[in-house]
Amino acid sequence: MTTATAPAQSPSPTSTNVHLSALGLLRSEWIKLRTVRSTIWCYALIILLTIGIGVLVSSLATLPTATTTGDAARSLTVTAATGGINLAVLIVSILGTLIITGEYATGMIRSTFTADPRRLGAIVAKMVILAVTAFITSGIAIWLNALIVWPILHHRGVDVQLGDPSVFMPLLGGSVFVTLISLLAFGFGLILRSTAGGLATVLGLLLVAPIILGILTGLTHADWVGDLRAIFPDSAGGQLVSYATPGSKTGIVNGILTLNGWLGFWVMLGWDAVVLTVASVLVKRRDA
């Protein structure tokens, strides 16, 4: 008499450990980002405000003479083309924070980390998608704005070429500044896991801290306060979009630390590196 044996059952899909590849993680984060309505609104506002402010600056700016050339022309063009950068920075600060804190608030972060148990892959994918979209959107906004304000300024007697390196680099730097700030906000959001806390921290660094340091500088006249002010994100990042006249000095000038575009870039990169490193360590150690 033989004993019938049940056929071996294939493992159910839920019993297998299926992890997303790097490309899969990127695709997943891209879907998340583009399907959230606030993302579309934030990036649309960056483009509209950048162009609107640029048109206002180029149309209403007071010109010293009927024909403006040289440093004055290049400086005015850079100012008009990047006039909306400060607002763009505030908008991406909000977006960069919400991208990560929103998942913690809804509990979706558990599903994200289930797909990537090591966690850092998902975090890096979020950072890449955020950085790429922020850079492209701000680049579109700045260069579209530049192409609009250039004929306005030319009609008003401002003689400048957009391909001039002293003009081109600050316009490129504007996109870099927006991108680095978005990653900084993302890092604070990941550390604090709170929308209110993340926004308060990054906006405090951008808006409140400079005011406090400015008051301290006026009261104490201490050089170290000015040096500290120079390495804060708003000041260091602002150098990326500033027109630098030929021969301008950097380093310690009149006892105060003075940065140029490249030094400002490295300072901003340092801020991002420190904050994102701390965030990465914490996300590996803490529960979702």
KOLKEMI-130468 format. One record per residue (C-alpha): x, y, z; residue in one letter. Coordinates in nm, 2 decimals, always signed. Layout:
- X; Y; Z; a;
...
//
This chain:
- +0.00; +0.00; +0.00; m;
- +0.15; +0.33; -0.10; t;
- +0.12; +0.66; +0.07; t;
- +0.02; +0.95; -0.15; a;
- +0.24; +1.25; -0.11; t;
- +0.11; +1.60; -0.16; a;
- +0.27; +1.79; -0.44; p;
- +0.53; +2.04; -0.33; a;
- +0.38; +2.39; -0.32; q;
- +0.56; +2.67; -0.48; s;
- +0.64; +2.96; -0.24; p;
- +0.39; +3.23; -0.24; s;
- +0.50; +3.57; -0.36; p;
- +0.47; +3.71; -0.01; t;
- +0.71; +3.45; +0.13; s;
- +1.00; +3.55; -0.09; t;
- +1.23; +3.83; -0.03; n;
- +1.20; +4.05; -0.33; v;
- +1.41; +4.37; -0.32; h;
- +1.41; +4.65; -0.56; l;
- +1.71; +4.72; -0.77; s;
- +1.87; +5.06; -0.78; a;
- +1.68; +5.14; -1.10; l;
- +1.36; +5.02; -0.94; g;
- +1.41; +5.24; -0.64; l;
- +1.47; +5.54; -0.86; l;
- +1.16; +5.46; -1.06; r;
- +0.96; +5.42; -0.75; s;
- +1.07; +5.75; -0.60; e;
- +1.01; +5.93; -0.93; w;
- +0.65; +5.80; -0.94; i;
- +0.60; +5.92; -0.58; k;
- +0.74; +6.26; -0.65; l;
- +0.55; +6.33; -0.97; r;
- +0.22; +6.20; -0.85; t;
- +0.21; +6.44; -0.55; v;
- +0.02; +6.75; -0.64; r;
- +0.23; +6.98; -0.42; s;
- +0.54; +6.89; -0.62; t;
- +0.39; +7.02; -0.94; i;
- +0.27; +7.34; -0.77; w;
- +0.61; +7.40; -0.61; c;
- +0.80; +7.36; -0.93; y;
- +0.55; +7.57; -1.13; a;
- +0.57; +7.85; -0.87; l;
- +0.95; +7.85; -0.90; i;
- +0.93; +7.90; -1.28; i;
- +0.65; +8.16; -1.26; l;
- +0.80; +8.36; -0.98; l;
- +1.15; +8.36; -1.13; t;
- +1.03; +8.49; -1.46; i;
- +0.79; +8.74; -1.30; g;
- +1.06; +8.89; -1.07; i;
- +1.31; +8.90; -1.36; g;
- +1.07; +9.09; -1.58; v;
- +1.00; +9.34; -1.31; l;
- +1.37; +9.39; -1.23; v;
- +1.47; +9.43; -1.59; s;
- +1.18; +9.67; -1.67; s;
- +1.20; +9.89; -1.36; l;
- +1.57; +9.90; -1.28; a;
- +1.72; +10.25; -1.28; t;
- +2.00; +10.27; -1.54; l;
- +2.29; +10.51; -1.49; p;
- +2.32; +10.60; -1.85; t;
- +2.14; +10.55; -2.18; a;
- +2.39; +10.28; -2.27; t;
- +2.51; +10.04; -2.01; t;
- +2.81; +9.82; -2.07; t;
- +3.09; +9.64; -1.89; g;
- +3.05; +9.53; -1.53; d;
- +2.74; +9.73; -1.47; a;
- +2.56; +9.56; -1.77; a;
- +2.67; +9.21; -1.66; r;
- +2.58; +9.26; -1.30; s;
- +2.23; +9.39; -1.39; l;
- +2.17; +9.10; -1.62; t;
- +2.27; +8.85; -1.35; v;
- +2.05; +9.02; -1.10; t;
- +1.75; +9.02; -1.32; a;
- +1.80; +8.66; -1.44; a;
- +1.84; +8.53; -1.08; t;
- +1.61; +8.77; -0.90; g;
- +1.37; +8.50; -0.80; g;
- +1.63; +8.27; -0.65; i;
- +1.56; +8.36; -0.29; n;
- +1.19; +8.26; -0.33; l;
- +1.29; +7.95; -0.52; a;
- +1.52; +7.85; -0.23; v;
- +1.23; +7.89; +0.02; l;
- +1.00; +7.68; -0.20; i;
- +1.25; +7.39; -0.24; v;
- +1.31; +7.40; +0.13; s;
- +0.95; +7.32; +0.19; i;
- +0.94; +7.06; -0.08; l;
- +1.27; +6.89; +0.03; g;
- +1.14; +6.86; +0.38; t;
- +0.79; +6.73; +0.28; l;
- +0.93; +6.46; +0.05; i;
- +1.06; +6.27; +0.35; i;
- +0.86; +6.39; +0.65; t;
- +0.53; +6.32; +0.45; g;
- +0.62; +5.95; +0.44; e;
- +0.69; +5.94; +0.81; y;
- +0.36; +6.12; +0.88; a;
- +0.15; +5.88; +0.67; t;
- +0.35; +5.56; +0.76; g;
- +0.45; +5.50; +0.40; m;
- +0.81; +5.50; +0.51; i;
- +0.76; +5.14; +0.64; r;
- +0.67; +5.02; +0.29; s;
- +0.97; +5.21; +0.15; t;
- +1.20; +5.04; +0.39; f;
- +1.04; +4.70; +0.34; t;
- +1.12; +4.73; -0.03; a;
- +1.48; +4.83; +0.07; d;
- +1.57; +4.68; +0.41; p;
- +1.91; +4.84; +0.40; r;
- +1.73; +5.18; +0.39; r;
- +2.02; +5.38; +0.24; l;
- +1.93; +5.28; -0.11; g;
- +1.58; +5.43; -0.08; a;
- +1.72; +5.74; +0.08; i;
- +1.98; +5.79; -0.19; v;
- +1.71; +5.73; -0.46; a;
- +1.50; +6.01; -0.30; k;
- +1.80; +6.24; -0.29; m;
- +1.88; +6.18; -0.65; v;
- +1.53; +6.23; -0.78; i;
- +1.49; +6.55; -0.56; l;
- +1.83; +6.69; -0.67; a;
- +1.78; +6.62; -1.04; v;
- +1.43; +6.76; -1.06; t;
- +1.53; +7.07; -0.85; a;
- +1.83; +7.13; -1.07; f;
- +1.64; +7.09; -1.40; i;
- +1.34; +7.30; -1.29; t;
- +1.55; +7.58; -1.15; s;
- +1.77; +7.57; -1.46; g;
- +1.46; +7.60; -1.69; i;
- +1.33; +7.89; -1.47; a;
- +1.66; +8.08; -1.47; i;
- +1.75; +8.04; -1.84; w;
- +1.40; +8.10; -1.96; l;
- +1.40; +8.41; -1.75; n;
- +1.74; +8.51; -1.89; a;
- +1.61; +8.47; -2.25; l;
- +1.31; +8.69; -2.16; i;
- +1.49; +8.97; -1.98; v;
- +1.78; +8.99; -2.22; w;
- +1.58; +9.16; -2.50; p;
- +1.42; +9.38; -2.24; i;
- +1.75; +9.50; -2.11; l;
- +1.89; +9.52; -2.47; h;
- +1.61; +9.75; -2.56; h;
- +1.69; +9.97; -2.27; r;
- +2.05; +10.00; -2.38; g;
- +2.22; +9.73; -2.17; v;
- +2.48; +9.56; -2.39; d;
- +2.57; +9.21; -2.26; v;
- +2.62; +8.86; -2.39; q;
- +2.46; +8.57; -2.20; l;
- +2.75; +8.34; -2.31; g;
- +3.00; +8.56; -2.12; d;
- +3.15; +8.33; -1.85; p;
- +3.10; +8.60; -1.58; s;
- +2.73; +8.59; -1.66; v;
- +2.69; +8.22; -1.75; f;
- +2.85; +8.09; -1.42; m;
- +2.62; +8.28; -1.18; p;
- +2.32; +8.16; -1.38; l;
- +2.44; +7.80; -1.35; l;
- +2.52; +7.87; -0.99; g;
- +2.16; +7.95; -0.92; g;
- +2.05; +7.60; -1.01; s;
- +2.33; +7.46; -0.80; v;
- +2.23; +7.67; -0.50; f;
- +1.86; +7.56; -0.53; v;
- +1.97; +7.20; -0.55; t;
- +2.20; +7.21; -0.25; l;
- +1.93; +7.38; -0.04; i;
- +1.68; +7.12; -0.14; s;
- +1.91; +6.84; -0.02; l;
- +1.99; +7.04; +0.30; l;
- +1.61; +7.06; +0.38; a;
- +1.58; +6.69; +0.30; f;
- +1.86; +6.61; +0.55; g;
- +1.70; +6.81; +0.83; f;
- +1.36; +6.65; +0.76; g;
- +1.52; +6.30; +0.77; l;
- +1.69; +6.38; +1.10; i;
- +1.39; +6.53; +1.28; l;
- +1.12; +6.32; +1.10; r;
- +0.88; +6.62; +1.15; s;
- +0.76; +6.86; +0.89; t;
- +0.73; +7.15; +1.15; a;
- +1.07; +7.07; +1.29; g;
- +1.25; +7.03; +0.96; g;
- +1.10; +7.35; +0.82; l;
- +1.17; +7.55; +1.13; a;
- +1.53; +7.44; +1.12; t;
- +1.61; +7.51; +0.75; v;
- +1.41; +7.83; +0.74; l;
- +1.57; +7.94; +1.06; g;
- +1.91; +7.90; +0.90; l;
- +1.81; +8.08; +0.59; l;
- +1.60; +8.36; +0.74; l;
- +1.63; +8.40; +1.12; v;
- +2.00; +8.33; +1.18; a;
- +2.12; +8.60; +0.93; p;
- +1.91; +8.86; +1.11; i;
- +2.05; +8.76; +1.45; i;
- +2.41; +8.75; +1.33; l;
- +2.36; +9.09; +1.16; g;
- +2.24; +9.24; +1.49; i;
- +2.53; +9.09; +1.67; l;
- +2.77; +9.23; +1.41; t;
- +2.63; +9.58; +1.46; g;
- +2.64; +9.55; +1.84; l;
- +2.98; +9.39; +1.89; t;
- +3.17; +9.48; +1.57; h;
- +3.34; +9.14; +1.63; a;
- +3.52; +9.00; +1.32; d;
- +3.43; +8.64; +1.42; w;
- +3.06; +8.72; +1.39; v;
- +3.11; +8.84; +1.04; g;
- +3.31; +8.52; +0.96; d;
- +3.04; +8.31; +1.10; l;
- +2.78; +8.50; +0.90; r;
- +2.98; +8.43; +0.58; a;
- +2.96; +8.05; +0.61; i;
- +2.59; +8.03; +0.68; f;
- +2.39; +7.88; +0.39; p;
- +2.22; +8.19; +0.27; d;
- +2.54; +8.39; +0.25; s;
- +2.77; +8.11; +0.12; a;
- +2.51; +8.00; -0.13; g;
- +2.43; +8.35; -0.23; g;
- +2.79; +8.38; -0.37; q;
- +2.69; +8.12; -0.63; l;
- +2.45; +8.37; -0.79; v;
- +2.65; +8.69; -0.74; s;
- +2.83; +8.86; -1.02; y;
- +3.20; +8.89; -0.93; a;
- +3.39; +9.18; -1.07; t;
- +3.73; +9.09; -1.21; p;
- +4.01; +9.11; -0.95; g;
- +3.77; +9.09; -0.65; s;
- +3.94; +8.97; -0.34; k;
- +3.85; +8.66; -0.14; t;
- +3.97; +8.52; +0.19; g;
- +4.03; +8.76; +0.48; i;
- +3.95; +9.10; +0.35; v;
- +3.96; +9.39; +0.61; n;
- +3.96; +9.13; +0.88; g;
- +3.64; +8.96; +0.76; i;
- +3.60; +8.63; +0.57; l;
- +3.50; +8.69; +0.21; t;
- +3.39; +8.41; -0.02; l;
- +3.35; +8.39; -0.39; n;
- +3.13; +8.15; -0.60; g;
- +3.37; +7.85; -0.57; w;
- +3.43; +7.89; -0.20; l;
- +3.06; +7.94; -0.14; g;
- +3.00; +7.61; -0.33; f;
- +3.24; +7.42; -0.11; w;
- +3.09; +7.56; +0.20; v;
- +2.74; +7.47; +0.09; m;
- +2.86; +7.12; -0.01; l;
- +3.01; +7.09; +0.34; g;
- +2.68; +7.18; +0.50; w;
- +2.50; +6.91; +0.29; d;
- +2.77; +6.65; +0.36; a;
- +2.75; +6.69; +0.74; v;
- +2.37; +6.70; +0.76; v;
- +2.31; +6.41; +0.52; l;
- +2.58; +6.20; +0.69; t;
- +2.42; +6.24; +1.03; v;
- +2.08; +6.17; +0.87; a;
- +2.21; +5.85; +0.71; s;
- +2.36; +5.72; +1.03; v;
- +2.03; +5.79; +1.22; l;
- +1.81; +5.63; +0.96; v;
- +2.01; +5.31; +0.99; k;
- +1.99; +5.30; +1.37; r;
- +1.63; +5.42; +1.44; r;
- +1.31; +5.23; +1.39; d;
- +1.09; +5.34; +1.10; a;
//
